[in-house]
Amino acid sequence: MADHLAEKGHAFRRLVRENLRLILAAVAACVFIWLLEEVGEGELTKLDAGAYQLFVQDLRQPWLTPYMESISELAQPVVLLVMLLAVEAFAPGRRPGACAAVNLVCAVALNLLLKQLVQRPRPDGFRLIAETGYSFPSGHSMVAMAFYGLLAWMVWHYERDRFVRWFCVIGFGLVIVLIGISRIYLGVHYASDVIAGFCVSLIWLALYTKLVVPLMLDEGNVTAQE
């Protein structure tokens, strides 16, 4: 009986591992649809109100604001261009720079399309920086998840050193989260905008790493588990 349960548990874990990309995409899609419905009602969600209380009213400090501005700039074109050059120069695979660039361009285009479809106004009255355009989903959050998320995927699949792999993946994850928080702190996005941006890019990355990345990188060099 114990052996049978252990075998079933092993089979379940293997099933989850083999379909982790699909599971993450499905969860992200459900969260995004829920947020879209909430935003469609035209009122601030409890999530937005709670995040405003935490990151705007409670967390804002004069000494912290410059750091948040700097974190937000990690998703700006100049920084991303430098990162693309570094990817092209140092990342393994046949065309890593082109792979990251195509991913970034598609994420930006998808964000612009969704913003035009939803047309949610940005938060008003507590912005610390000037921004234009619509609010949902957050462009910085989408770009952060798509770009740095792909870099994390590359490191996880190509780096042989276990410590370096975990260090880089956790580091990129922190960058993604902090960029999202910075957008709420600076008053240019609601929390629902940020989470929606993360969700859309997670769905996009699931498709991109499955369908496009194998065509642009040498999958024969993959050393870590999928």
Secondary structure, DSSP 8 states (H G I E B T S, - for coil): -HHHHHHHHHHHHHHHHHTHHHHHHHHHHHHHHHHHHHHHTTS--HHHHHHIIIIIIIT--TTTHHHHHHHHGGGSHHHHHHHHHHHHHH--SSSHHHHHHHHHHHHHHHHHHHHHHH------S--SS---S--SS-HHHHHHHHHHHHHHHHHHHH---HHHHHHHHHHHHHHHHHHHHHHHHTTSS-HHHHHHHHHHHHHHHHHHHHHTHHHHS-GGG--S--
